[in-house]
């Protein structure tokens, strides 16, 4: 039996089809992945993301530790509650994981990492934190619920305690608020779907009640299947598919997350990235819309005038009604046209700019 979140019984009771996901028993859908996808684009959906890794980093040198640990520059984050998206790199510039770090106080940062990388992330964090005397504390006693969609914020705000509701209503995107007096409720305005909403980290004892109250208000539970098509439409990378320890941020469409300034910030992997940048990055991650027949899937071959590449994430897009993908192709490839090998045939596809969808609006021409 795999690991279960505090909401496992709710998933079963609501008809969730349970699968193994990185050692967790999680719902892939509750009957219709397509309907769940549209529910988030048109109204609101809720996601149990309690399997993700929440880690609190405390100590007087917490910021100095993060300057070393993260490819992005933590000094960009000065206001309490501000979040930073970054990669954690190894010495070769490979991506150990992508994380969001929230600034709570100078001696307290909260980090949220992926579920499938939990063990290696914690081992890496503890190893790197030791010289800085920073305490690395995973928080398995906390659950996490994301509510996303055009009506999500209003629905969540109605359920928050008065003081927390007031501060959460004023949150700017990519900010969070911690309500310690209310049992460590942590509300952030971040997400993974291209829609507005909140991600709420809260005590396990409160998570089931919040889930039930959201359901009573018509918020639909969303499985991992729709979560993936929503994030693909939004242009978000998926760890293990679009990036890994075998690729650098410069090869993964994440060059914008590398904090090159100041030049003397010696973050882990910097020397390798500078060497790769000087020599020329060999590959780039692009977005594709299929114009031929079939469905784009992971690992299909992409043919360009500069050579072959590979699809890293592909699926049918319910919002576009077309097949879309992320693909890693030679950096020298130019122009919009390419072909994808599907069932032994080369089908035409077009390279487009991300995102495919933002706040329910299709952003690419069809």
C-alpha positions as CSV (number, residue, x, y, z in Angstrom):
1,X,0.0,0.0,0.0
2,X,1.3,3.4,-0.9
3,X,1.2,6.6,1.2
4,X,-2.1,8.4,1.7
5,X,-2.9,12.0,2.2
6,X,-5.5,13.0,4.9
7,X,-8.0,13.4,2.1
8,X,-7.7,9.8,0.8
9,X,-11.1,8.7,2.2
10,X,-12.7,11.7,0.6
11,X,-11.2,10.8,-2.8
12,X,-12.6,7.3,-2.5
13,X,-16.0,8.5,-1.3
14,X,-16.3,11.0,-4.2
15,X,-15.6,8.4,-6.8
16,X,-11.9,9.1,-7.4
17,X,-10.0,6.4,-9.5
18,X,-6.9,5.8,-7.4
19,X,-3.5,5.2,-8.9
20,X,0.0,5.0,-7.7
21,X,1.8,8.4,-8.1
22,X,5.4,8.5,-6.9
23,X,4.5,6.1,-4.0
24,X,1.2,7.9,-3.2
25,X,-2.3,6.6,-3.7
26,X,-3.9,9.6,-5.5
27,X,-6.9,10.1,-7.7
28,X,-6.3,10.3,-11.4
29,X,-9.9,11.5,-12.0
30,X,-13.4,11.4,-10.5
31,X,-15.2,10.1,-13.6
32,X,-14.2,12.6,-16.3
33,X,-10.8,14.2,-16.8
34,X,-12.2,16.5,-19.5
35,X,-15.1,17.8,-17.4
36,X,-12.7,18.4,-14.5
37,X,-10.4,20.4,-16.8
38,X,-13.2,22.6,-18.1
39,X,-14.5,23.1,-14.5
40,X,-11.2,24.8,-13.6
41,X,-11.2,26.9,-16.7
42,X,-14.8,28.0,-16.3
43,X,-15.5,28.1,-12.6
44,X,-13.3,26.5,-9.8
45,X,-11.8,23.2,-8.9
46,X,-9.9,21.9,-5.9
47,X,-6.8,19.8,-5.8
48,X,-5.4,17.7,-3.0
49,X,-1.6,18.4,-3.2
50,X,-0.8,17.3,0.3
51,X,1.7,14.8,-1.1
52,X,4.0,17.7,-2.0
53,X,7.0,18.4,0.2
54,X,6.7,21.3,2.6
55,X,9.9,22.2,4.4
56,X,10.6,25.0,6.9
57,X,14.1,26.5,6.9
58,X,15.0,28.3,10.0
59,X,18.1,30.0,11.4
60,X,20.0,33.3,11.4
61,X,21.8,32.3,8.1
62,X,18.8,31.1,6.2
63,X,19.1,33.7,3.5
64,X,22.8,33.1,3.1
65,X,22.0,29.3,2.7
66,X,19.4,30.0,0.0
67,X,21.9,32.3,-1.8
68,X,24.1,29.3,-2.2
69,X,21.4,26.7,-2.7
70,X,19.2,28.3,-5.4
71,X,19.9,29.2,-9.0
72,X,17.5,32.1,-8.7
73,X,18.6,35.0,-6.4
74,X,16.8,34.9,-3.0
75,X,17.7,38.6,-2.6
76,X,15.0,39.4,-5.1
77,X,12.6,38.5,-2.2
78,X,12.5,41.1,0.5
79,X,8.9,41.7,1.3
80,X,7.3,39.3,3.9
81,X,5.2,36.7,2.1
82,X,6.9,37.1,-1.3
83,X,7.5,33.9,-3.2
84,X,10.4,32.9,-5.5
85,X,10.4,30.1,-8.1
86,X,13.8,28.5,-8.6
87,X,15.7,25.4,-9.5
88,X,18.0,23.6,-7.1
89,X,21.0,22.5,-9.1
90,X,23.8,20.0,-8.6
91,X,27.4,21.0,-9.3
92,X,27.0,20.0,-13.0
93,X,24.1,22.3,-13.4
94,X,21.5,19.5,-13.5
95,X,18.1,20.2,-12.0
96,X,17.7,18.3,-8.7
97,X,14.2,19.8,-8.4
98,X,12.1,23.0,-9.0
99,X,10.8,24.6,-5.9
100,X,8.9,27.6,-4.6
101,X,10.4,29.4,-1.6
102,X,8.4,31.8,0.6
103,X,10.0,34.5,2.7
104,X,8.3,34.6,6.1
105,X,11.1,36.3,8.2
106,X,14.8,36.7,7.9
107,X,15.2,33.6,10.0
108,X,12.3,31.6,8.5
109,X,11.7,30.6,4.9
110,X,9.2,27.9,3.7
111,X,10.1,25.7,0.7
112,X,7.6,23.6,-1.3
113,X,9.0,20.9,-3.5
114,X,7.7,18.0,-5.6
115,X,6.4,14.7,-4.1
116,X,8.5,12.3,-6.1
117,X,11.7,14.0,-5.2
118,X,11.1,14.2,-1.4
119,X,13.9,11.9,-0.2
120,X,16.7,13.2,-2.4
121,X,15.5,16.8,-1.8
122,X,15.7,16.4,2.0
123,X,19.0,14.7,1.9
124,X,20.4,17.5,-0.4
125,X,18.9,20.3,1.8
126,X,20.4,18.8,5.0
127,X,23.8,18.3,3.4
128,X,23.9,21.9,2.0
129,X,22.4,23.5,5.1
130,X,24.9,22.1,7.6
131,X,27.7,24.8,7.1
132,X,25.0,27.5,7.6
133,X,23.6,26.0,10.7
134,X,20.1,26.1,9.2
135,X,17.4,23.8,10.5
136,X,15.7,21.8,7.8
137,X,12.2,20.7,9.1
138,X,9.8,18.8,6.8
139,X,6.2,19.3,7.8
140,X,4.2,16.1,7.2
141,X,1.7,17.2,9.8
142,X,0.4,19.9,7.3
143,X,-1.9,19.2,4.4
144,X,-2.2,21.3,1.2
145,X,-5.2,22.1,-0.9
146,X,-5.1,24.2,-4.1
147,X,-8.3,25.9,-5.4
148,X,-8.0,27.3,-8.9
149,X,-10.3,28.9,-11.4
150,X,-12.0,32.2,-12.2
151,X,-14.4,31.9,-9.2
152,X,-11.8,30.3,-6.8
153,X,-10.7,33.2,-4.8
154,X,-14.2,34.4,-3.8
155,X,-15.2,30.9,-2.8
156,X,-12.1,30.4,-0.6
157,X,-12.3,33.8,1.0
158,X,-15.9,33.1,2.2
159,X,-14.5,30.2,4.2
160,X,-11.6,31.9,5.9
161,X,-11.5,33.2,9.4
162,X,-12.1,37.0,9.5
163,X,-8.6,38.2,10.0
164,X,-7.1,35.8,7.5
165,X,-9.8,36.6,5.0
166,X,-8.9,40.3,5.2
167,X,-5.2,39.7,4.5
168,X,-5.7,37.0,1.9
169,X,-8.1,39.2,-0.1
170,X,-5.3,41.8,-0.4
171,X,-2.6,39.3,-1.6
172,X,-0.8,40.1,-4.8
173,X,0.0,37.2,-7.1
174,X,3.0,35.2,-5.8
175,X,2.6,36.3,-2.3
176,X,1.5,34.4,0.8
177,X,0.3,35.1,4.3
178,X,0.8,33.0,7.4
179,X,-1.9,33.0,10.1
180,X,-0.1,31.4,13.0
181,X,-2.8,32.3,15.5
182,X,-5.3,30.2,13.5
183,X,-3.3,27.0,13.6
184,X,-0.6,27.7,11.0
185,X,-2.9,28.3,8.0
186,X,-0.7,29.5,5.2
187,X,-2.5,31.0,2.2
188,X,-0.6,31.8,-1.0
189,X,-1.8,33.2,-4.3
190,X,0.2,30.8,-6.5
191,X,-0.9,27.9,-8.7
192,X,-0.1,25.5,-11.5
193,X,-3.0,25.9,-13.9
194,X,-2.8,29.3,-15.5
195,X,-5.9,30.4,-13.4
196,X,-6.2,32.6,-10.4
197,X,-6.7,31.1,-7.0
198,X,-5.1,30.1,-3.7
199,X,-2.9,27.3,-2.4
200,X,-3.6,26.6,1.3
201,X,-1.2,24.8,3.6
202,X,-3.0,24.0,6.8
203,X,-3.1,21.5,9.7
204,X,-4.2,18.0,8.7
205,X,-7.1,18.3,11.2
206,X,-8.5,21.2,9.3
207,X,-8.0,19.9,5.8
208,X,-11.0,17.5,5.6
209,X,-13.3,20.2,6.9
210,X,-12.2,22.7,4.3
211,X,-12.4,20.1,1.5
212,X,-16.0,19.3,2.6
213,X,-17.1,22.9,2.8
214,X,-15.6,23.7,-0.6
215,X,-17.5,20.7,-2.0
216,X,-20.7,21.9,-0.4
217,X,-20.3,25.2,-2.4
218,X,-19.9,23.3,-5.7
219,X,-16.2,23.3,-6.0
220,X,-15.3,20.1,-8.0
221,X,-12.5,17.8,-7.0
222,X,-9.8,17.6,-9.7
223,X,-7.6,14.6,-10.3
224,X,-4.0,14.3,-11.4
225,X,-5.0,13.9,-15.0
226,X,-6.7,17.3,-15.4
227,X,-3.9,18.8,-13.3
228,X,-1.4,17.8,-15.9
229,X,-3.4,19.1,-19.0
230,X,-4.1,22.3,-17.1
231,X,-0.4,22.9,-16.3
232,X,0.6,21.9,-19.9
233,X,-1.8,24.5,-21.3
234,X,-0.4,27.0,-18.8
235,X,3.2,26.3,-20.0
236,X,4.5,25.0,-16.7
237,X,7.4,22.6,-16.6
238,X,6.9,19.1,-15.1
239,X,9.9,17.8,-13.2
240,X,11.0,14.4,-14.5
241,X,9.6,15.1,-17.9
242,X,10.6,18.6,-19.0
243,X,13.6,18.8,-16.8
244,X,15.8,16.5,-14.7
245,X,19.3,16.1,-13.4
246,X,20.3,15.3,-17.0
247,X,19.3,18.8,-18.2
248,X,20.2,22.4,-17.1
249,X,17.7,25.3,-16.7
250,X,19.2,26.7,-19.9
251,X,18.0,23.6,-21.8
252,X,14.7,23.5,-20.1
253,X,13.1,26.9,-20.9
254,X,14.1,28.2,-17.4
255,X,17.0,30.5,-18.2
256,X,14.8,33.3,-16.9
257,X,15.0,31.8,-13.4
258,X,18.8,31.9,-13.2
259,X,19.9,34.9,-11.1
260,X,23.2,35.8,-12.8
261,X,23.5,39.0,-10.9
262,X,25.5,39.8,-8.8
263,X,28.3,38.0,-10.6
264,X,30.0,37.0,-7.4
265,X,27.1,35.0,-6.0
266,X,28.5,31.5,-6.1
267,X,25.4,29.4,-6.2
268,X,25.7,25.6,-6.7
269,X,25.9,24.8,-10.4
270,X,26.9,28.3,-11.4
271,X,30.3,27.4,-12.9
272,X,28.7,24.7,-15.0
273,X,26.0,27.0,-16.3
274,X,28.5,29.7,-17.2
275,X,30.6,27.2,-19.1
276,X,27.6,25.9,-21.0
277,X,26.4,29.4,-21.8
278,X,29.9,30.4,-23.1
279,X,30.1,27.2,-25.2
280,X,26.6,27.5,-26.5
281,X,23.5,25.8,-25.1
282,X,22.9,22.7,-27.3
283,X,19.1,22.4,-26.9
284,X,16.0,24.4,-26.1
285,X,12.6,23.6,-24.8
286,X,9.8,24.7,-27.2
287,X,6.0,24.5,-27.4
288,X,4.2,22.6,-30.2
289,X,0.7,22.5,-31.7
290,X,0.0,19.5,-33.8
291,X,-1.4,20.3,-37.2
292,X,-1.5,16.7,-38.5
293,X,-3.4,13.7,-37.2
294,X,-2.9,11.9,-33.9
295,X,-2.0,12.9,-30.4
296,X,1.3,14.2,-29.2
297,X,2.8,11.9,-26.5
298,X,6.0,11.9,-24.4
299,X,9.2,10.7,-26.1
300,X,7.9,11.0,-29.7
301,X,10.6,12.2,-32.1
302,X,10.5,15.7,-33.4
303,X,12.2,16.5,-36.7
304,X,13.6,20.0,-37.5
305,X,15.9,21.3,-40.2
306,X,18.7,21.4,-37.5
307,X,18.2,17.8,-36.4
308,X,16.0,15.6,-34.2
309,X,14.5,16.3,-30.8
310,X,12.0,14.7,-28.5
311,X,8.7,15.5,-26.9
312,X,9.0,15.9,-23.2
313,X,5.3,16.4,-22.3
314,X,2.4,15.9,-24.8
315,X,-1.3,15.5,-24.5
316,X,-4.7,16.6,-25.9
317,X,-5.7,20.1,-24.9
318,X,-9.3,20.3,-23.9
319,X,-9.3,24.1,-24.1
320,X,-7.7,24.3,-27.6
321,X,-9.3,21.1,-28.9
322,X,-5.9,20.3,-30.3
323,X,-2.9,18.2,-29.4
324,X,-0.1,20.2,-27.7
325,X,3.3,19.5,-26.3
326,X,6.6,20.6,-24.9
327,X,9.7,19.4,-26.8
328,X,13.4,19.6,-26.5
329,X,15.0,20.3,-29.9
330,X,18.4,21.5,-31.2
331,X,19.1,25.1,-30.2
332,X,20.0,25.9,-33.8
333,X,16.4,25.1,-35.0
334,X,14.7,28.2,-36.4
335,X,11.2,28.9,-37.8
336,X,7.8,27.6,-36.8
337,X,7.7,24.3,-38.8
338,X,8.6,20.8,-37.6
339,X,7.3,17.3,-37.9
340,X,6.5,14.7,-35.2
341,X,6.8,11.0,-35.8
342,X,3.4,9.4,-34.8
343,X,2.9,5.7,-35.4
344,X,5.6,5.6,-38.1
345,X,4.3,8.7,-40.0
346,X,5.7,12.3,-39.9
347,X,2.8,14.7,-39.0
348,X,3.2,18.5,-39.3
349,X,3.4,20.6,-36.2
350,X,4.0,24.3,-35.4
351,X,6.3,25.8,-32.8
352,X,4.5,28.5,-30.8
353,X,5.1,30.8,-27.9
354,X,3.9,29.9,-24.4
355,X,1.5,29.9,-22.7
356,X,-1.1,28.1,-24.7
357,X,-3.8,29.3,-22.3
358,X,-3.9,32.1,-19.7
359,X,-6.8,32.8,-17.4
360,X,-9.1,30.8,-19.7
361,X,-8.1,32.7,-22.9
362,X,-6.4,30.8,-25.8
363,X,-3.1,32.6,-26.4
364,X,-1.9,30.9,-29.6
365,X,-3.4,31.1,-33.1
366,X,-5.1,27.9,-34.3
